[in-house]
């Protein structure tokens, strides 16, 4: 069953609230697993013993984490062995600060694209409107596209690839 627009807006608001309450730091160069393991004073061999594994498996897991090819399950097991838990999170890329901003940006880009087509047609018919009117219409259209969660919001991204 498809989510209702109202529910999707509520979910986005909840995500943005949670995002505001979190303080995230960038992933350490060697990855979180190695960083935490070293912070706890554990050698790869000691962690391997806790996990009933081999030290070279821990080293490989740390390498895989830095390559973003480690499984969440493996990382969760390593975290559990260190009396920690794996926290998995997806957040907006900088400079965007919220999921709302992502939609606002996409809606504005789509509104501009739609507006350019209309403006071109109007100029061919010598029916130009002022820049102020055009800007106002673009902002209004962007708001409508965002509120409707228009299916075209992410097609601009797809077209670029």
N, C-alpha and C positions, 0 to 999 in steps of 0.2 A: 504494500500500500504506500502510495506517494505521500510524503509529509505535506501538511498544509503550510501555506505561506506564513500564517500566524505562528505556527509551531517552529518553523525554521527561523523566523525573526527572534523568537524567544530563546531558542538554542544559541543563536549567535550572540545575543546579549549576555547569556550565562557564560559563554566562552570568553567574551571580552572582559567580563567582571573577574573571572578567574585569572585571566592573563594580567590584569592590572595588579592583582594581589601577589604575583609571583616575582621573585628576583632570580633571574637566570644568568649564569655566567657562560661564556663560550667554552666549548669542549676543549680540554687540555690537548696539547699537541700529540701526546702519546696515547690519548683516549682516556675515558673515565675509569675503565677497569684498572689499568695500570696506575693511574693517579690515586685512586682509592686504595688499591692494594699497597702501594708504597706508603701512603699516608698512615695506614694501619700497621706498618712495619712488617708486612708479610712478604716473603719471597714467593716467587712463582712456584717453587717446590712445595712450600707450606700450603699455598692455596690449592695446589693440585691434590695434596693429601686430604685436605678438607672436602674436596670434591670427588675423592676416590678416582683420580685421574693421574696423568703424567705431566711433569713440568713443561715439556715441549708443547703439550696441548694448550696450556695456559698462555704460553708465549704466542702460539698461533692464534688463539682467540683474541689476544690483545692486538696483534697485527691485523686480523680481520676486522676488528672494531674500527681501527683507523682507516681502513679501506671501505668501511660501511658495508661489509659483507658478513658480519657476525650475526647470527640469529638472535632474536630477542629472547628465545628460550634459553640459549647458552649463556647469554649475559645475565638473565634472571637467576639461573642456577649459580653462577659465580657470585652474584650479589648476595644471594641467600647464604652461601657458604661463609660469607664475611659478615653475617648478621645485618645485611642491608636489603634493600629492595630496589628493583629496577623501576624507574618512573619513565614512562613513555609519553611524549608530548609533541604535538605539531603546533607551531606558532607562525605568525606572519613574519616574512623576511623584512629586515631593516631596509628602508627607513619606516616601513609601515608599522603601526603600533597596535592595530586591532583588526579583527575580521571585518568590522564595519568599514574601516578604511579601505580594505581590499575591494569590497563591493562598490564603495563610492568611486574609487579610481577606475574600476572596470566600467561602471555605469557612465561616468563622465567621458571616457574614451569612446564608448559605443555611441553616446549621444553626439559627440563631435563628428564621428564618422557619418552618422545618419544625417546630421545637420549639413555637412559639406555637400552631400548629394542633393539635398533640397535647395541649398543656397546656389549651387551651380545651375540647377534647372531654372530657378527664379531669375538668375542673372541673364540667362539666355533669353528669357521672356521680358527682360528689362524691368523686373519687379524687385529690385534690390531693396533690402531693409537695413536699418542702421545696425552698426556693430553692437550697440547696447541692447537692442531688441533681440538680435541673434544670440548674444551671450545669455540673456534671460531665458530664452526658449531652450537653449542647450542645458542650462541648469535645471529647468523644470522637467525636461525630458529625462535627464539623468536621474532625477529623484523618482520619477515614475518607473523607469527601468529597474532601479534598485529595489523599490518597494514591491514590484511584481516579480522580482528574481527572474527577470527575463532570461530565457534559455540562451540568448546570444551573448550574454555578458562575458563568457570565457571563450567565445569563438575567435575573437581578435587574437588571443594568445595562441590558439591552435593554428591560425592562419600564418603566423610568423615563423612557425617551426617547419 
